Amino acid sequence: MNWPNLEKRAVDFSKSAANDELLMVYVKDGSATLNEGDQTATVAAGQIVMVSAGEVRWSKVGDGVTLLSVVTALEGDGDVVDDGLEDERNVLKANIAKSLTGSTRGLSMPAKEEEPLSLTEAVKLLAAGLVAGWLFSFGLKTFQTPDF
């Protein structure tokens, strides 16, 4: 994909895409009326217009319209061309994992079944929580008490 083109239009204009292209236009600000053949539609800020193998006429622009445009290539069946970026990302991830862990799969932890909490563990957790709460309360009171 190309970097989005930012443009502000104040007069009627047209946008077109070739047979092997997909033009995506995001309407950032303003509104306009679109004409393609005998079809007419109104677009406003926040909407996207997609043009493939044709031309769209923009009219009734009013105070102006701000557009962000992107053109991408299409394959013969209409799908977006795979530019191989996913493979490059996977190779990069594998290299990072190998440099950090020595394996392309990264660190793998063996699956461990969670065991239910026993009564003694529950009592220990409750006691630890109560002690932590008391320490927090004591520290808060110590720092909030003014020194005389």
FENLINBEL-V202159 format. One line per field, one symbol per residue. ss: DSSP state (H for helix, E for strand, L for the rest). psi: psi as a letter, one per 20 degrees, with the letter a starting at -180 (. if undefined). A space follows every 10 residues. Layout:
ss = ???
psi = ???
This chain:
ss = LLLLEEEEEL LLEEEEEEEE EEEEEEEEEL EEEEEELLEE EEEELLLEEE EEEEEEEEEL LLLLEEEEEE EEEELLLLLE LLLLHHHHHH HHHHHHHHHH HLLLLLLLLL LLLLLLLLHH HHHHHHHHHH HHHHHHHHHH HHHHLLLL
psi = qrppppqppi rqrqprqrhk qoppppogqa rrpqpocjpp qpqrpiqppp pplaqppprl hciqppqpqp pqqqrhjiqp pojjhggggh ggggggghhh ijqiiapppq ppppqqprgh hggghgghgg gggggggghg hghipqp.
